[in-house]
Amino acid sequence: MSRRVLIVLSEFGYWGEELVGPVEVLEARGYRLTYMTPNGGRPVALPPSLDPDYVDPPLGRSVTTRDMARRAADIDSSSRLDNPLSLSDLIPERPYYSALNHLRELEEYHRNLTSATDDLVASFDALVIVGGSGPIVDLANNERLHEVVLAFTAADKPILAECYGVAVLAFARDLESRESILWGKHVTGHPKEYDYKDGTGFVGVDFNMGPPPYPLEYILRDATGPDGAFIGNVGRELSAIVDHPFITARSTPDSTLSAELLVRVLEEGLRRYGW
């Protein structure tokens, strides 16, 4: 039987190549892919990620070849991204503590949550969180997505997160201990040197945030704790880390390598790579 992978995308813009890598690698292995967004809206690629003439300010060069721009545009304009699953339809929302009948609502929440996450985990072999600036808006602090991540982690099923999608892992926490699931793990992600000083933008809103709202590197350093590590690999062309069950990718060019590592995790039992 072919493996099935759930791919989560932002509704505020994903980076084209960071979807192309997993799609091409996983489909070449015969995997079946299903797409999901926070509210079931169709995801759209960030325009700079489809423009081979766009110069990435921190790197001072284009990060998208003409061939990659074409491949990303082909996926972005295809029907495969139409009608994604809706995270908000599938996963219940935790009630406020101020709810009038909080205890009963919390009991119902846990019943529904367990059923929903059990179904997702049983249906898919792995989870992929695609990067870009959009995840800053609707994925990083999405409690429903955190619950999905926690469920896949508890089931020891691999999770690949790219670029700013890695923040989801940092913020996915047990509500009793408040400890990140990355505590003690080794991860990569967008280092401070690669952050924009201006121009962090999103699809569907006329808003230039300037620099990112938080340095992802600092978040990941804090989340991994003294026994884990953030590995930026600044100055190296590629950076992808496996510390089972997590596969993390630093940025755009790492999407193919990280997807290949996900295949090795699933098919070969790979548990450590890159550190």
N, C-alpha and C positions, 0 to 999 in steps of 0.2 A: 504493500500500500504506500502511496506517495505521502510525504509529510505535508502538513498544513501549517502555515505561518500567518499570524495576525499582524498586520502593519498599521501602525497608528500615525496619523498625519494631522498637523494643525490646520485649522480653517483660516489662519491669518498668514499663510505663506510658508511653503517648504522649499528647501534648496534642491534644485533639479537633480544634480548628480547624486545627492544623498538618497534619492529614491531609485535612480537608475541602477546604482551598484547592487543593492539587494534584489531588485526585480530581475535583472539580467542573470545574476549568479544563481539565485534560487530557482528561477524558471528553467535554467539550463539543467538543473538537477531533477527536474520534474516535480518540484514542489508546487502545491496549490496555495495561492495567495488570496487573502481576504483583507479588505481595507476598512478602517474605522476612523471616524473623526469625533470630536467632542459632542456635536449635536446633529450629526448626520449630514452636514453641509458638504458640498463637493470641495475637496482640497484643490488649491491652485498654486503653481510654482511661483516663487519670487521672480519678478522680471529680470533682475541682474543675473540670476542663475541661468537664464536662457540667452544671455548676451555675451558672445565671445570677446567683444571689445570692452567689456566692463573691467576696469582695473581695481582689484582688491586693494584698498588703501594700506593695510598693515604690511602686505607682502609686496606691494609696488608692482604688481603684474596681473595679467589676466589669469584666472583660475579655471576658466571654462574654454576648452577647445571648440572649434567649430563642429567637429564630429559629436562631441558630448552635448553641445547645445541642441543639435538636431535630435539626438536620441532622447534627451530630456523633454524637448518639445513634443516629440511623437507620443511619449507616455502621457504628458500633461494634457494633450488634446484628444487622447483616446477615450473610449467609453469605459475603460476599466476602472476609472476613478468615479464614475457616476454611481449614485446611490450607495455610498458606503454605510456600514453599520453605524448606528448612533450610540455612543458611549452613554449618553444621558438616558436613552431608552432602555439600555440593558442593565445598567448598574444603578441601584437606588442612591439617594442622597442622604447622608447622615443628618438626623434632625438636630436643630439647635437645642442647646441645653435649656433655653428659655421656653421650650414648647410646653403647652399647658399639661399634657399627659406624657411627659418625656420618657418615663420608664417603659410604658406600653409601646410608644413609637420607636424607642431604641430596640426593644425586643423584636418588633416587626422588621425593623431595618436589618438586623443581623440575620433573621430568617431569610429575607429576600436576598441579602448580599451573599450569603453562603450558597444559595441555590444558583444565583447568577454567575458567580465566579467559578463555582464547580463546573458549570456548563461550559464556560469559556476555556478553562484549563483542560477539560476533557476533549474539547474540539480542536485544540491547536497544540502543536509541538514546540512552538517558540513564539516570542513576541519581539517585534522590531519597532523602535521609536525613531522616526526620521527627524533630522535636524533642520536648521534654518533659524531665522529670527522668529517665525510664528510661534514655536513652542514656548517662547518667553511669555506669550500672552495667554494661551489657553491649554497648555499641557503641563508646564512646570509645577504649578500649584493646583492641579486638578485632582481633587480628592478621590473622585471616581477612578481615575487612571491609577492613582496610588494604590487603591484597593486591588486593581487588576495586577499591578506589578507585585504586590505582596503575595497574591495568590499564586502567580507563576513561580515566584521565589520559593514559597513554601513547598511547591510541588517539584522543586529542583529542575524546572524547565528553563532553558536559556533565554536571556533577554539581551538583545542588541540595541544599544542607544548610541546615537550619533550627535556630535557637536552639542548644540544647546539642548538637545533631547536628553543628554546625560543628567541635566538638572532634575529631571523627573525622578531618577534613582536616588539622588541626594535627598529629595524631600519626601520620599516614600518611607514612612516611619510607623512603628508601633506606637499607638497613642498612649500607652501606659509608660513606656520608657523614654519616648521621644527620640530614640536612637535610630539613626539612618541605617537602612539595610546595607549601605556601603561601608559601615564601620568595620575596620580591619581589612578592607579590600584594596586592591590596586586598580586604578582607573586612569584613563586619559580623557581629555576634553579640551575645549578652547582655552589655551593659555592666555595670560594677561598680554603677552607680546602680540598676540594675533587679534585682540579686541579692537573694534572700531573706536575712533575718537569722536566720530560724528556719522550720521547717516543710517542708524539702525531703524529700518522701516518695515512696514507690514502691508499685506494685501488687504484691500477693502476699507482702509482708513487713511485719511490724509494726516499722517502723524510721523514726524521724524523725532525719534526719542533721543537723538544724539548718540552718546555711548550706550552700551547695554546697561540695563538697570542694576546689574550686579556683575562683578567679575566671576565668571564661572569657575576659574581656577581656585579662587578663595573659598567658594562654596564647597568644592570637591575636597580641598585640603582639610577643611573642618569636618566634612561628613565622613571621611575615611579614618580620621583619628590617628593616634600615635603609632598604631600597629599596621595601618594601611599606608597608602601613598598616592599622591597625584603625580603622574608622569607626563610631562608636557612634550618631551622630545623636541624642544625648540631648535630649529635649524636642520632638523631631519625631515625628509620629504614625506614620510609616512609615520603614523602613530596609531596603532591599534593594540589594545590590551585585552587579554582573557584572564579573568580571575573568576572561575566558575561560581555561579551561573551567569555572570555578566560578561558581555563583550562590549567594549566601549571604543568609539572612534573619535579622534580629535576633531576632524573637519572634513571638508569636501573630498579631497583625494583619497581618503581612507575608506570610502564607502565600499569599494569592491573588495579590498583586503578584509575588512571586518565581516562582510558577508561570506567570504570564503572561510573565515575562521568560524563563523556560525555553522557552516556545513560540517567542518571538522569536529566541532563540539557535538553535533547531532549524530554524525556517522562514525566518528573515530573515538569519541569519548575524550576529546581534548579538554583539559581543565586549566591549563596555564600557558600563557604566551606573552612575550614582550617584556617580561620583568624577571 
